[in-house]
Each structure stands twice: as C-alpha cells, then as structure tokens.
C-alpha cells in the first residue's frame, strides 16, 4: 500500500466509506442518464408537436394518446414527467458545472493574485470579496437574475457573480500560506512573470481546498438555479428545468395532483444530497485535521 500512487491511496480511503461510494454511484448514474436523455426519454419535452393537451395532469401509470405509458404522470402541458425530469436533470447539471467551473477559475485567480501581490492590491480585492460575502448568495443571485433577465447565459452570469467570492476567499487563504514558503521565494528571485509564478508554483498547491469548495458550490449552483427558476427568474417556461417543473405543479398540489411537483423535487434532492456527500468525503480526506 505504501508503494501506491497518491491517487490510488486517495481512492482506497474513499472506497472505505460506503455512504460516499454509494453517493458517487448515484451522481455518476444521474449524469449518465441525463446525458442519454434523448435516447432514454419516451418523449421530447421541447417538441411541441409531441404534446397533447388531453393528456395534461394525468396520474402516474396513465397510457397516453401516443400509445406509451406515462410512468410518472404528466404535467400541466401534457409533457411526460419522466422525460421532463431527465431533460431537467441535464439542464441543472450543465448549469451547475458551467457556473461552478467559471466561478472556480475566476475566484481562484483573484484570490491567488491578491496573496501574491499583497499591499494595496490585496486589500482592495479582499475588501470587495469580504463585502460580497456579507450578503447571502441567494440574495445576490435574485437581484442579478432580476436585472439580467431569463435565459441560460444571464442565469450562469448571476450564479458566477454570487459564488466566485467563496473560491477567492479560499484561494487567498491557501495562497497566503504558500507565499511565504522557500520554493515560492526561490521562484520570486528568478525573472519569471508573476502569472507564471502564480499558476505554476502557487495555485497548484492550493487546489485541495478549492476542490472541496468546488463540489459544494456545484450543488449550490444546482439549488440556486432551481430556486430562481421556481420564482420565475431563471430559465424560461419553454425549458423544463427541475425548478420550473416544481413551479408548474405547485399550484396543483392542493387539488391532489402531487406528482407534478413531488417527483421533480425528489430528483433534485437526491442529486444535491449525493453531490454533498461526495464533497464531504473529499473534504475529510484532503483536510488532515478531519482524518480519523
């Protein structure tokens, strides 16, 4: 075991936690199913020609006019709920990964450069970061989404702006510790460009805590997207995201048509909880203080 590579040792420790392994299997399975949605889904919820209003708000197990069984029922537009959930998962995962990835790059770069330059530049950048962190991310996302309008690009921009500060604060703390080490001082004594010192020597050693924050923020991005879409500030009605599906069925809950909101909500909860469980295990392994 001592001869194993760091990645192999990491996987051996990860595999010892059955809950984390189960959560990882769930996350991978959901991603594969979402990617294969056009092949698996019996109906394309984007194609208005396949929707039949007579099949709207039908219970689970209903056989529609198209001849196939709606195992999870239909929504208010007559869309097969199973198909809509598959496409909704695809959209939610896509937005979560893109928004989290952009926030990761932007925040890590700002935090690392602030620690590298120090002085007034560091004070200015970190005061802006601290000011933003004093507001809840959901509040910033709501304001930005209301100003930018609906759509994928405005929604991703709102999520990135609301979340990059978490990466910047984490990167700054890790980079400040690395900045005073001998190998960085040696690199600073050479005629290397600041960007090369940051990206080649400092930032790679700051990745472990950033990876932990990244897994959490991807789950938060998915949750924020669902919240904004539920409130009508995220994706348009024509795109069946999980938040929009929950919102479409919310008004029918009291009439007994629970499936329109419940099933997308369950899918959303399972995805977020599974990602958070994987992130918790990664955090425990990368942070020596949390190791047993």
URJO-V39232 format. One record per residue. N is the residue number from 1. RES is the residue in three letters. SS is DSSP state (helix for helix, strand for strand, loop for the rest). PSI is psi as a letter, one per 30 degrees, with the letter a starting at -180 (999 if undefined). Layout:
n=N res=RES ss=SS psi=PSI
n=N res=RES ss=SS psi=PSI
This chain:
n=1 res=UNK ss=loop psi=e
n=2 res=UNK ss=loop psi=f
n=3 res=UNK ss=loop psi=f
n=4 res=UNK ss=loop psi=l
n=5 res=UNK ss=loop psi=l
n=6 res=UNK ss=helix psi=e
n=7 res=UNK ss=helix psi=e
n=8 res=UNK ss=helix psi=e
n=9 res=UNK ss=helix psi=e
n=10 res=UNK ss=helix psi=e
n=11 res=UNK ss=helix psi=e
n=12 res=UNK ss=helix psi=e
n=13 res=UNK ss=helix psi=e
n=14 res=UNK ss=helix psi=e
n=15 res=UNK ss=helix psi=f
n=16 res=UNK ss=loop psi=f
n=17 res=UNK ss=loop psi=j
n=18 res=UNK ss=helix psi=e
n=19 res=UNK ss=helix psi=e
n=20 res=UNK ss=helix psi=e
n=21 res=UNK ss=helix psi=e
n=22 res=UNK ss=helix psi=e
n=23 res=UNK ss=helix psi=e
n=24 res=UNK ss=helix psi=e
n=25 res=UNK ss=helix psi=e
n=26 res=UNK ss=helix psi=e
n=27 res=UNK ss=helix psi=e
n=28 res=UNK ss=helix psi=e
n=29 res=UNK ss=helix psi=e
n=30 res=UNK ss=helix psi=e
n=31 res=UNK ss=helix psi=e
n=32 res=UNK ss=helix psi=e
n=33 res=UNK ss=helix psi=e
n=34 res=UNK ss=helix psi=e
n=35 res=UNK ss=helix psi=e
n=36 res=UNK ss=loop psi=g
n=37 res=UNK ss=helix psi=e
n=38 res=UNK ss=helix psi=f
n=39 res=UNK ss=helix psi=f
n=40 res=UNK ss=helix psi=e
n=41 res=UNK ss=loop psi=k
n=42 res=UNK ss=loop psi=f
n=43 res=UNK ss=loop psi=k
n=44 res=UNK ss=loop psi=j
n=45 res=UNK ss=loop psi=f
n=46 res=UNK ss=loop psi=f
n=47 res=UNK ss=loop psi=j
n=48 res=UNK ss=helix psi=f
n=49 res=UNK ss=helix psi=f
n=50 res=UNK ss=helix psi=f
n=51 res=UNK ss=loop psi=k
n=52 res=UNK ss=loop psi=j
n=53 res=UNK ss=helix psi=f
n=54 res=UNK ss=helix psi=f
n=55 res=UNK ss=helix psi=g
n=56 res=UNK ss=loop psi=k
n=57 res=UNK ss=loop psi=h
n=58 res=UNK ss=loop psi=k
n=59 res=UNK ss=loop psi=l
n=60 res=UNK ss=loop psi=k
n=61 res=UNK ss=loop psi=g
n=62 res=UNK ss=strand psi=k
n=63 res=UNK ss=strand psi=j
n=64 res=UNK ss=loop psi=l
n=65 res=UNK ss=loop psi=f
n=66 res=UNK ss=loop psi=f
n=67 res=UNK ss=loop psi=f
n=68 res=UNK ss=loop psi=l
n=69 res=UNK ss=strand psi=k
n=70 res=UNK ss=strand psi=j
n=71 res=UNK ss=loop psi=e
n=72 res=UNK ss=loop psi=g
n=73 res=UNK ss=loop psi=a
n=74 res=UNK ss=strand psi=l
n=75 res=UNK ss=loop psi=a
n=76 res=UNK ss=loop psi=f
n=77 res=UNK ss=loop psi=g
n=78 res=UNK ss=loop psi=g
n=79 res=UNK ss=loop psi=k
n=80 res=UNK ss=strand psi=k
n=81 res=UNK ss=helix psi=e
n=82 res=UNK ss=helix psi=e
n=83 res=UNK ss=helix psi=e
n=84 res=UNK ss=helix psi=e
n=85 res=UNK ss=helix psi=e
n=86 res=UNK ss=helix psi=e
n=87 res=UNK ss=helix psi=e
n=88 res=UNK ss=helix psi=e
n=89 res=UNK ss=helix psi=e
n=90 res=UNK ss=helix psi=e
n=91 res=UNK ss=helix psi=e
n=92 res=UNK ss=helix psi=e
n=93 res=UNK ss=helix psi=e
n=94 res=UNK ss=helix psi=e
n=95 res=UNK ss=helix psi=e
n=96 res=UNK ss=helix psi=e
n=97 res=UNK ss=helix psi=e
n=98 res=UNK ss=helix psi=e
n=99 res=UNK ss=helix psi=e
n=100 res=UNK ss=helix psi=e
n=101 res=UNK ss=helix psi=e
n=102 res=UNK ss=helix psi=e
n=103 res=UNK ss=helix psi=e
n=104 res=UNK ss=helix psi=e
n=105 res=UNK ss=helix psi=e
n=106 res=UNK ss=helix psi=e
n=107 res=UNK ss=helix psi=e
n=108 res=UNK ss=helix psi=e
n=109 res=UNK ss=helix psi=e
n=110 res=UNK ss=helix psi=e
n=111 res=UNK ss=helix psi=e
n=112 res=UNK ss=helix psi=e
n=113 res=UNK ss=helix psi=e
n=114 res=UNK ss=helix psi=e
n=115 res=UNK ss=helix psi=e
n=116 res=UNK ss=helix psi=e
n=117 res=UNK ss=helix psi=e
n=118 res=UNK ss=loop psi=a
n=119 res=UNK ss=helix psi=b
n=120 res=UNK ss=helix psi=e
n=121 res=UNK ss=helix psi=e
n=122 res=UNK ss=helix psi=e
n=123 res=UNK ss=helix psi=e
n=124 res=UNK ss=helix psi=e
n=125 res=UNK ss=helix psi=e
n=126 res=UNK ss=helix psi=f
n=127 res=UNK ss=helix psi=e
n=128 res=UNK ss=helix psi=e
n=129 res=UNK ss=helix psi=e
n=130 res=UNK ss=helix psi=e
n=131 res=UNK ss=helix psi=e
n=132 res=UNK ss=helix psi=e
n=133 res=UNK ss=helix psi=f
n=134 res=UNK ss=loop psi=f
n=135 res=UNK ss=loop psi=k
n=136 res=UNK ss=loop psi=k
n=137 res=UNK ss=helix psi=e
n=138 res=UNK ss=helix psi=e
n=139 res=UNK ss=helix psi=e
n=140 res=UNK ss=helix psi=e
n=141 res=UNK ss=helix psi=e
n=142 res=UNK ss=helix psi=e
n=143 res=UNK ss=helix psi=e
n=144 res=UNK ss=helix psi=e
n=145 res=UNK ss=helix psi=e
n=146 res=UNK ss=helix psi=e
n=147 res=UNK ss=helix psi=e
n=148 res=UNK ss=helix psi=f
n=149 res=UNK ss=loop psi=a
n=150 res=UNK ss=loop psi=l
n=151 res=UNK ss=loop psi=l
n=152 res=UNK ss=helix psi=e
n=153 res=UNK ss=helix psi=e
n=154 res=UNK ss=helix psi=e
n=155 res=UNK ss=helix psi=e
n=156 res=UNK ss=helix psi=e
n=157 res=UNK ss=helix psi=e
n=158 res=UNK ss=helix psi=e
n=159 res=UNK ss=helix psi=e
n=160 res=UNK ss=helix psi=e
n=161 res=UNK ss=helix psi=e
n=162 res=UNK ss=helix psi=f
n=163 res=UNK ss=helix psi=f
n=164 res=UNK ss=helix psi=f
n=165 res=UNK ss=helix psi=e
n=166 res=UNK ss=helix psi=e
n=167 res=UNK ss=helix psi=e
n=168 res=UNK ss=helix psi=e
n=169 res=UNK ss=helix psi=e
n=170 res=UNK ss=helix psi=e
n=171 res=UNK ss=helix psi=e
n=172 res=UNK ss=helix psi=e
n=173 res=UNK ss=helix psi=e
n=174 res=UNK ss=helix psi=e
n=175 res=UNK ss=helix psi=e
n=176 res=UNK ss=helix psi=e
n=177 res=UNK ss=helix psi=e
n=178 res=UNK ss=helix psi=f
n=179 res=UNK ss=helix psi=e
n=180 res=UNK ss=loop psi=g
n=181 res=UNK ss=loop psi=l
n=182 res=UNK ss=helix psi=e
n=183 res=UNK ss=helix psi=e
n=184 res=UNK ss=helix psi=e
n=185 res=UNK ss=helix psi=e
n=186 res=UNK ss=helix psi=e
n=187 res=UNK ss=helix psi=e
n=188 res=UNK ss=helix psi=f
n=189 res=UNK ss=loop psi=f
n=190 res=UNK ss=loop psi=l
n=191 res=UNK ss=loop psi=h
n=192 res=UNK ss=loop psi=k
n=193 res=UNK ss=loop psi=k
n=194 res=UNK ss=helix psi=e
n=195 res=UNK ss=helix psi=e
n=196 res=UNK ss=helix psi=e
n=197 res=UNK ss=helix psi=e
n=198 res=UNK ss=helix psi=e
n=199 res=UNK ss=helix psi=f
n=200 res=UNK ss=helix psi=e
n=201 res=UNK ss=helix psi=e
n=202 res=UNK ss=helix psi=e
n=203 res=UNK ss=helix psi=e
n=204 res=UNK ss=helix psi=e
n=205 res=UNK ss=helix psi=f
n=206 res=UNK ss=helix psi=g
n=207 res=UNK ss=helix psi=e
n=208 res=UNK ss=helix psi=e
n=209 res=UNK ss=helix psi=e
n=210 res=UNK ss=helix psi=e
n=211 res=UNK ss=helix psi=e
n=212 res=UNK ss=helix psi=e
n=213 res=UNK ss=helix psi=e
n=214 res=UNK ss=helix psi=e
n=215 res=UNK ss=helix psi=e
n=216 res=UNK ss=helix psi=e
n=217 res=UNK ss=helix psi=f
n=218 res=UNK ss=helix psi=e
n=219 res=UNK ss=helix psi=e
n=220 res=UNK ss=helix psi=e
n=221 res=UNK ss=helix psi=e
n=222 res=UNK ss=helix psi=e
n=223 res=UNK ss=helix psi=e
n=224 res=UNK ss=helix psi=e
n=225 res=UNK ss=helix psi=e
n=226 res=UNK ss=helix psi=e
n=227 res=UNK ss=helix psi=e
n=228 res=UNK ss=helix psi=e
n=229 res=UNK ss=helix psi=e
n=230 res=UNK ss=helix psi=e
n=231 res=UNK ss=loop psi=f
n=232 res=UNK ss=loop psi=g
n=233 res=UNK ss=loop psi=g
n=234 res=UNK ss=loop psi=c
n=235 res=UNK ss=loop psi=l
n=236 res=UNK ss=loop psi=l
n=237 res=UNK ss=loop psi=f
n=238 res=UNK ss=loop psi=f
n=239 res=UNK ss=loop psi=j
n=240 res=UNK ss=loop psi=i
n=241 res=UNK ss=loop psi=l
n=242 res=UNK ss=helix psi=e
n=243 res=UNK ss=helix psi=e
n=244 res=UNK ss=helix psi=e
n=245 res=UNK ss=helix psi=e
n=246 res=UNK ss=helix psi=e
n=247 res=UNK ss=helix psi=e
n=248 res=UNK ss=helix psi=e
n=249 res=UNK ss=helix psi=f
n=250 res=UNK ss=helix psi=e
n=251 res=UNK ss=loop psi=f
n=252 res=UNK ss=loop psi=g
n=253 res=UNK ss=loop psi=e
n=254 res=UNK ss=loop psi=f
n=255 res=UNK ss=loop psi=g
n=256 res=UNK ss=loop psi=f
n=257 res=UNK ss=loop psi=i
n=258 res=UNK ss=loop psi=f
n=259 res=UNK ss=helix psi=f
n=260 res=UNK ss=helix psi=e
n=261 res=UNK ss=helix psi=e
n=262 res=UNK ss=helix psi=e
n=263 res=UNK ss=helix psi=e
n=264 res=UNK ss=helix psi=e
n=265 res=UNK ss=helix psi=e
n=266 res=UNK ss=helix psi=e
n=267 res=UNK ss=helix psi=e
n=268 res=UNK ss=helix psi=e
n=269 res=UNK ss=helix psi=e
n=270 res=UNK ss=helix psi=e
n=271 res=UNK ss=helix psi=e
n=272 res=UNK ss=helix psi=e
n=273 res=UNK ss=helix psi=e
n=274 res=UNK ss=helix psi=e
n=275 res=UNK ss=helix psi=e
n=276 res=UNK ss=helix psi=e
n=277 res=UNK ss=helix psi=e
n=278 res=UNK ss=helix psi=e
n=279 res=UNK ss=helix psi=e
n=280 res=UNK ss=helix psi=e
n=281 res=UNK ss=helix psi=e
n=282 res=UNK ss=helix psi=e
n=283 res=UNK ss=helix psi=e
n=284 res=UNK ss=helix psi=e
n=285 res=UNK ss=helix psi=e
n=286 res=UNK ss=helix psi=f
n=287 res=UNK ss=loop psi=j
n=288 res=UNK ss=helix psi=f
n=289 res=UNK ss=helix psi=f
n=290 res=UNK ss=helix psi=f
n=291 res=UNK ss=loop psi=k
n=292 res=UNK ss=loop psi=999
